[in-house]
Amino acid sequence: MNTKSHTDSTALVLREIRPSDRTQWESLYRQYADFYQSPMDGAILQRTWSWLMSPQHPQEAMVAVSATGELLGLAHYRGYPEPLLGQEVGFLDDLFVLPSHRGGGVGRSLIAAVSSIAERRGWPLLRWITAQDNAAARQLYDRLAQPTAWVTYELTPARPGLAPR
């Protein structure tokens, strides 16, 4: 028996996040962090929420909302300068859809909404990363966008042995 719930795209509302979304957003974002096995606590949630609520901060969010008002997914995004292009581009930091609504078009709809924002703002491209083993998401991403040849690195600042020579 397939328990996956498919979303009626006509009933789906895509909109900017609102202060009244806080409790549902926290639940979604905790699940997102759990998926990536990333530590999450109240301080991180508060800081990220404050960024999303501040018009002065570049981090923004779209949410997918069911006809009953349930948040089904989120997309955090921002513009950033791309020196090689000499202009701002978009970055999709986080994309999460409730497991019970995956495969029903929610993720695709959120990406499309952020892409429309990118177009309105004149961002020539929208970038994002995902885990190499996130096969389900990558199936969607491979249909929508081109993978890049870039390899991602992380460095913890002030790592011993990294002093300038």
N, C-alpha and C positions, 0 to 999 in steps of 0.2 A: 504494500500500500504506500503510495506516495503522499507524504505529509507536507510536501512543499506547497506553500501558498503563493499563487501567482497574483500579482498586483494588477488591478484594473487600471490601466494607464489613464482612462478618462476621469477616474476618481482621485488620481494622484495630483497633489498640489506641490509645486516647487517654489520655494520662497526663501528670502533671507531669514536668518535666525532672529528670534525675538527674545526679549528678557523672560517672557513666560515659558520659554522652552527649556529653561535651565535643568529641571529635574530629569526630563526625558533625554536631553542632550548628554547629561552626566552618565546615564545608564548606557547610552550608545557608545560614548567615548571610553568608558571603562571596558566594554566588550571589545572595542577596537584595540585597546592596549593589551588586553588579555590575548587576543588573537596573535599579536606580534610579540607576546611574552615580554612586554615592556612594563617596568614598574609604574604604578599609578597611585597617587595619594591625593588627599584633599588640597594640598598646596599647589600641585601641578594643575588640578582641575580648576582651582580658583584663578590661578595666573592665566591659564588658557582662556577661561571664560571672560576674564577682564579684558584680554586682548580682543576677543570677538565682539565685546560690547563697546569698545572704544573706537569712535570714529577716527581718532588720531593714529591708531595702530594699523599696520598693513594687513594683518590677518583678518580674513572674513570667512563667513560660512553660509552655505545654502543647506536647506533641509528638505527632505521629501516627506510629505505629510499625507496620511490616509484620509479618506472621507470622514472618519470618526475622530480625527485630530491626533492620531498616533504618529510619532516620528518614526519613519521606517528607515531612514538613512541620513547621512550627513556628508558634506564635502567642505573641507577647510582649504582655502586658497589665498593667494596673495600675488601681487605684482612685485617684480624685482628687476633691477637694472641688469641688462646683458651687454657688457662692454663691447664684445665683438660685433654686435648688431647696432650699438649706439642707441638702444631704446629699451623700454620696459617690455618684459615678457611675463607670462603667467606661470605660476607653479601651483599644482594641486598637491597640497601637503598630505591630506588625509581623506580617504574615501571609505565609508563603511555603510553596509546595508545589513539590517537584521537577517540572520540566517534563514528565518522562515519566509523571507521575501526575496531571496536571491534567485536569479534566473527569471524574474518577472519584469525586468526593464527598469528597476529603480536606479541601479548603478549607472546604466546607460543614460537615463534621464538626468541624473545629477551631473554627469560629465558634460552632457549637451548644454545644460543650464550654465555651467561655468564657462564652457566654450563660447556661448552667446555673450557672456559678460566680457570675455577676452576680445571678442570681435568689436563690441561697442567701445571698448577702451583702446582699441588700436594695438593690442598685443599681437604680434605676428605669430606667436606660437604659445602653446600650453604644454608644460612638461610635468612629468611625475615619475616617481620610482615605486617599485614594489619589490617584495621579497622574491628571489629567484624561484622558490618552491611554492609560490602562491598561484598554483595552476589554474584554479577556477577564475580568479580575477584576470590572469594573463590571457585566458581565452577571450574575454571581453576586450581587453586592451589591444590584443593583436588584431581584432576586427576594426577597431576605431583609430588606431594610431600606429606610427612606425617605431619599432624599437631603435634605440640609438647604439652607437658603437662605444659610448662612454662607459668607463668603469668608475664606480663610486668608492671613495676612500673616506675613512674617518680617522682623526687624530685627536688624542686627548692632549690639550695644551700642557706645556711644561713637563712633558714626559722625560724622565731621566735619559741622558745620552743624546738629547736632541738640541743641546746648546749650540748656538752659532759658532762657527770656526773662525 
